[in-house]
Amino acid sequence: MDILTAILLGIIQGLTEFLPISSSGHLEIAKTILGDKSLPKESLLMTLVLHGATALSTMAVFRNDIKEILQGLFQFKQNNAFYFSAKIILSMIPAVFVGLFFEDLITQLFHQNILLVGGMLWITAALLYFANRAKVTEKDLDFKNALGIGIIQAIAILPGISRSGATIALGVILGIDKSKAARFSFLMVIPLIFGSMAKSILEIDSQISEINIIPLSIGFIAAFLTGIIACKWMIEWVKNSKLWYFSLYCLIAGTAAMMYGVL
């Protein structure tokens, strides 16, 4: 993979990880259009590195929230930080299950298969449309909601279904306050991304010497910087109920991807 492709993929990841339009789906589309010839394992490593960069972007934007949670946990009491962390752990279980048992199947099935990616983008568009029409409430997140959001996060492992879009949309549809839904959506994925990165790096350890580190590093920096900007944008857009913009975009992008895949 050349440096220019790495920069473009980093920017795409940084924007699409937080904007509800599917980062993994757009990465697969970009790889196909740019003619990326990486093997599935190498392509997966680049995807994971870029996801790691945006996970760090999330930590940078929500650094005060993370600090507050950690301080609360170290009090060793059943306080708000304890319950919030328990909800994040509960939400992780479905995605961990899917990642452990179905990751290889998903990687092979969707590798540069933008016809399927386009179909998944349509699903994202539908979720965002219904979320935009949901009633505005200030409901808190409970454990039942956390599990439901965790299940849809596991489904969003499929490229084309936006993880942030699906989890925020379901939270809003369930009546959870929009800001709280967005905060939970962005924080819940951090441990999953780092865990997935560690698992994948261990699996391809024997091939590490054959992979060019420079494009990975440059893509990482591009994704991290772009991610910080996009994360702040998304928080404001969710508050202002502008999800239908992204619903329309996903519908158009999904249609274009399927047409490209057929031709």
C-alpha positions as CSV (number, residue, x, y, z in Angstrom):
1,M,0.0,0.0,0.0
2,D,1.4,3.4,-1.0
3,I,1.6,6.5,1.2
4,L,-1.1,8.5,-0.6
5,T,-3.6,5.6,-0.3
6,A,-2.7,5.3,3.4
7,I,-3.4,9.1,3.9
8,L,-6.7,8.9,2.1
9,L,-7.8,5.8,4.0
10,G,-6.8,7.5,7.3
11,I,-8.9,10.6,6.5
12,I,-11.8,8.4,5.4
13,Q,-11.6,6.4,8.7
14,G,-11.3,9.6,10.8
15,L,-14.4,11.1,9.3
16,T,-16.6,8.0,8.9
17,E,-15.8,6.4,12.3
18,F,-17.7,9.2,14.1
19,L,-20.1,10.3,11.3
20,P,-22.9,7.6,11.1
21,I,-22.0,6.4,7.6
22,S,-19.9,3.3,8.4
23,S,-16.1,3.5,8.5
24,S,-15.5,-0.1,7.6
25,G,-17.9,0.1,4.7
26,H,-16.2,3.2,3.3
27,L,-12.8,1.7,3.8
28,E,-13.8,-1.4,1.7
29,I,-15.3,0.9,-1.0
30,A,-12.2,3.1,-1.0
31,K,-9.8,0.0,-1.2
32,T,-11.8,-1.3,-4.2
33,I,-11.9,2.0,-6.1
34,L,-8.2,2.8,-5.3
35,G,-7.2,-0.7,-6.5
36,D,-5.7,-1.8,-3.2
37,K,-4.1,-5.2,-3.8
38,S,-3.4,-6.0,-0.1
39,L,-4.1,-9.5,1.1
40,P,-7.1,-9.9,3.5
41,K,-4.9,-10.2,6.5
42,E,-2.8,-7.2,5.6
43,S,-5.9,-5.2,4.7
44,L,-7.4,-6.1,8.1
45,L,-4.3,-4.9,9.9
46,M,-4.5,-1.5,8.2
47,T,-8.2,-1.3,9.1
48,L,-7.4,-2.2,12.8
49,V,-4.6,0.4,13.0
50,L,-7.0,3.1,11.7
51,H,-9.6,2.0,14.1
52,G,-7.0,2.2,16.9
53,A,-6.2,5.8,15.8
54,T,-9.9,6.8,16.1
55,A,-10.2,5.1,19.4
56,L,-7.4,7.4,20.7
57,S,-9.3,10.3,19.1
58,T,-12.3,9.3,21.2
59,M,-10.1,9.2,24.3
60,A,-8.8,12.7,23.5
61,V,-12.2,14.2,23.1
62,F,-13.8,12.4,26.1
63,R,-10.6,12.6,28.3
64,N,-12.5,14.4,31.1
65,D,-15.3,11.8,31.1
66,I,-12.8,9.0,31.1
67,K,-10.9,10.6,34.0
68,E,-14.1,11.0,36.0
69,I,-15.0,7.3,35.4
70,L,-11.6,6.1,36.5
71,Q,-11.6,8.3,39.6
72,G,-15.0,6.9,40.5
73,L,-13.9,3.3,39.9
74,F,-10.9,3.7,42.2
75,Q,-13.3,4.7,45.0
76,F,-14.4,1.0,45.0
77,K,-18.0,1.9,45.6
78,Q,-21.2,1.2,43.7
79,N,-21.4,4.8,42.4
80,N,-22.3,6.2,38.9
81,A,-18.9,5.3,37.5
82,F,-19.3,1.7,38.7
83,Y,-22.7,1.3,37.0
84,F,-21.6,3.1,33.8
85,S,-18.6,0.8,33.5
86,A,-20.8,-2.3,34.2
87,K,-23.1,-1.2,31.4
88,I,-20.1,-0.9,29.0
89,I,-18.9,-4.4,29.9
90,L,-22.3,-5.8,29.4
91,S,-22.6,-4.1,26.0
92,M,-19.2,-5.6,24.9
93,I,-20.3,-9.2,25.3
94,P,-22.2,-9.6,22.0
95,A,-19.4,-8.0,20.0
96,V,-16.8,-10.1,21.7
97,F,-18.8,-13.3,20.8
98,V,-19.1,-12.3,17.2
99,G,-15.5,-11.2,16.9
100,L,-14.2,-14.5,18.3
101,F,-16.3,-16.8,16.3
102,F,-17.2,-15.0,13.1
103,E,-14.5,-12.4,12.4
104,D,-12.7,-14.5,9.7
105,L,-15.9,-15.3,7.9
106,I,-16.9,-11.6,7.9
107,T,-13.4,-10.5,6.7
108,Q,-13.5,-13.0,3.7
109,L,-17.2,-12.3,2.9
110,F,-16.9,-8.5,2.7
111,H,-13.3,-8.1,1.5
112,Q,-13.7,-5.7,-1.5
113,N,-17.3,-6.9,-1.9
114,I,-19.0,-3.5,-2.2
115,L,-22.3,-5.0,-3.4
116,L,-22.9,-6.4,0.1
117,V,-21.5,-3.2,1.7
118,G,-24.0,-1.1,-0.3
119,G,-26.9,-3.3,1.1
120,M,-25.6,-2.7,4.6
121,L,-25.5,1.0,4.0
122,W,-29.2,0.9,3.2
123,I,-29.8,-0.7,6.6
124,T,-27.8,2.2,8.2
125,A,-29.9,4.7,6.3
126,A,-33.1,3.1,7.7
127,L,-31.9,3.2,11.3
128,L,-30.9,6.8,11.1
129,Y,-34.2,7.7,9.5
130,F,-36.3,6.2,12.3
131,A,-34.0,7.7,14.9
132,N,-34.5,11.1,13.4
133,R,-38.3,10.7,13.7
134,A,-38.1,9.4,17.3
135,K,-39.5,11.5,20.1
136,V,-37.1,13.6,22.2
137,T,-36.8,12.4,25.7
138,E,-34.3,12.6,28.6
139,K,-34.4,8.9,29.6
140,D,-31.3,7.5,31.3
141,L,-29.5,4.4,30.0
142,D,-30.3,1.2,31.9
143,F,-28.8,-2.3,31.7
144,K,-31.5,-3.6,29.3
145,N,-30.8,-0.7,26.9
146,A,-27.0,-1.3,27.2
147,L,-27.4,-4.9,26.2
148,G,-29.7,-4.0,23.3
149,I,-27.1,-1.4,22.1
150,G,-24.4,-4.0,22.5
151,I,-26.3,-6.4,20.3
152,I,-26.6,-3.9,17.5
153,Q,-23.0,-3.0,17.9
154,A,-22.1,-6.7,17.3
155,I,-24.3,-6.6,14.1
156,A,-22.5,-3.4,13.1
157,I,-19.3,-5.4,12.7
158,L,-20.7,-6.0,9.2
159,P,-19.0,-3.4,6.9
160,G,-21.6,-0.9,5.7
161,I,-23.6,-0.8,9.0
162,S,-22.3,2.2,10.9
163,R,-21.4,1.3,14.4
164,S,-21.8,4.8,15.7
165,G,-24.9,5.3,13.6
166,A,-26.6,2.1,14.7
167,T,-25.8,2.4,18.4
168,I,-26.8,6.1,18.6
169,A,-29.9,5.5,16.5
170,L,-31.1,2.6,18.7
171,G,-30.4,4.6,21.8
172,V,-32.5,7.5,20.5
173,I,-35.2,5.1,19.3
174,L,-35.3,3.6,22.9
175,G,-35.9,7.1,24.2
176,I,-32.5,7.7,25.7
177,D,-31.3,11.3,25.9
178,K,-29.3,12.1,22.6
179,S,-26.2,13.4,24.3
180,K,-26.1,10.3,26.7
181,A,-26.6,7.9,23.7
182,A,-23.8,9.5,21.8
183,R,-21.5,9.5,24.9
184,F,-22.2,5.8,25.6
185,S,-21.8,4.9,21.9
186,F,-18.3,6.5,21.6
187,L,-17.0,5.3,25.0
188,M,-18.3,1.7,24.7
189,V,-16.2,0.8,21.7
190,I,-12.7,1.9,23.0
191,P,-11.9,-1.4,24.9
192,L,-13.3,-3.5,22.0
193,I,-11.1,-1.8,19.5
194,F,-7.9,-2.3,21.5
195,G,-8.9,-5.9,22.3
196,S,-9.5,-6.6,18.6
197,M,-6.2,-5.0,17.6
198,A,-4.3,-7.2,20.1
199,K,-6.0,-10.4,18.9
200,S,-5.4,-9.7,15.2
201,I,-1.7,-8.7,15.8
202,L,-1.1,-12.0,17.6
203,E,-2.7,-13.9,14.8
204,I,-0.6,-12.3,12.1
205,D,2.6,-12.1,14.2
206,S,4.5,-14.4,11.7
207,Q,3.8,-12.0,8.9
208,I,4.6,-8.7,10.7
209,S,8.1,-8.5,9.1
210,E,6.6,-8.5,5.6
211,I,4.3,-5.5,6.3
212,N,5.5,-1.9,5.6
213,I,5.2,0.1,8.8
214,I,5.4,3.5,7.1
215,P,1.9,3.5,5.4
216,L,0.4,2.2,8.7
217,S,2.0,5.0,10.7
218,I,1.0,7.7,8.3
219,G,-2.6,6.4,8.0
220,F,-2.7,6.3,11.8
221,I,-1.8,10.0,12.2
222,A,-4.3,11.0,9.5
223,A,-7.1,9.1,11.1
224,F,-6.3,10.4,14.6
225,L,-6.3,14.1,13.7
226,T,-9.3,13.8,11.4
227,G,-11.1,11.7,14.1
228,I,-10.8,14.4,16.7
229,I,-12.5,17.0,14.4
230,A,-15.3,14.5,13.3
231,C,-16.0,13.4,16.8
232,K,-16.7,17.0,17.9
233,W,-18.8,17.6,14.9
234,M,-20.9,14.5,15.5
235,I,-21.7,15.4,19.1
236,E,-23.2,18.7,17.9
237,W,-25.1,17.1,15.0
238,V,-26.7,14.5,17.3
239,K,-27.8,17.2,19.7
240,N,-29.3,19.2,16.9
241,S,-31.3,16.2,15.4
242,K,-29.6,16.3,12.0
243,L,-29.4,12.5,11.6
244,W,-31.6,12.5,8.5
245,Y,-28.7,14.2,6.5
246,F,-26.7,11.0,7.1
247,S,-29.6,8.8,6.4
248,L,-29.9,10.3,2.9
249,Y,-26.2,10.1,2.3
250,C,-26.1,6.4,3.3
251,L,-29.0,5.7,0.9
252,I,-27.2,7.4,-1.9
253,A,-23.8,5.9,-1.1
254,G,-25.3,2.4,-0.7
255,T,-27.1,2.7,-4.1
256,A,-23.9,3.9,-5.8
257,A,-21.9,1.1,-4.2
258,M,-24.3,-1.6,-5.4
259,M,-24.4,-0.1,-8.9
260,Y,-20.5,-0.1,-9.0
261,G,-20.5,-3.7,-7.7
262,V,-22.9,-4.8,-10.4
263,L,-21.1,-3.1,-13.3
